[in-house]
């Protein structure tokens, strides 16, 4: 699989997967201890929502850092150099939108099956 990124954009993958797994596991453990292991879809959805939030915060922080301003000595023109952190040409924080939308798929499936 080919992965294209710039800056720290590659962090989207471990941030989303790691956060979703960690939060989902904790929520599933809590649900199981409360006697409701059948609500695993809730743990999955909450894990994805938490992953989207963490990715948004990290992406915004990285992409809002100030750049360097350079001056061309021949023309006096100013150039702003700013490092962007992207995965597949999309800024890190914008990957949070499809992750958050994916969190609703299990909930919609449950509603479609008549569980909600």
SEDRENFI-547174 format. One record per residue (C-alpha): x, y, z. Coordinates in steps of 0.1 Angstrom, whole numbers, plus 5000, padded with zeros to 4 digits. Example, Ala and Ser with C-alpha at 12.3 -4.5 7.8 and 13.67 -1.06 7.14 Angstrom:
! SEDRENFI-547174
512349555078;513749895071;
! end
This chain:
! SEDRENFI-547174
500050005000;501350344991;501050615017;501850975008;502351235035;504151565043;505451685076;503951485105;500851385085;501751015088;500751055125;497051035115;497150665111;498650575146;496750845163;493350735150;494050365154;495750385188;493150625203;490150425189;491550095202;492450235236;489150415242;487050145227;488749885249;488250085281;484550155272;484049785264;485649685297;483249925315;480249795296;481249435303;481649505340;478249665341;476749355325;476149495291;478749335267;476149345240;476749715235;480149675218;479049905190;478850185215;482450125225;483550115189;481650445182;483050625212;486550505203;486250665169;484750985182;487651015207;490150935179;488651215157;488951465186;492551375193;493451385157;491751725153;493651875182;497051745172;496551845136;495352195144;498352245168;500852125142;499352315113;498952645132;502652685141;504152995126;506352975095;509553145085;509653465065;512453495040;513453805020;514853774985;517854004985;517554084948;513954194947;513054254984;510154014980;508953845011;508253465011;506453285038;507652925043;505252715064;505452345069;502152165064;501251825079;499151625055;498251275046;497251215010;497351595004;494651645031;495551835063;495751625094;492851785112;490451735082;490851355085;488851385117;485651445097;485451105080;486650935112;483851095132;481351005104;482450645106;481550645142;477950665133;477850365110;477450105138;474650325153;472850355120;473249975114;471649915148;468750145140;468249975107;468149635123;465449755146;467449775178;466950145184;
! end
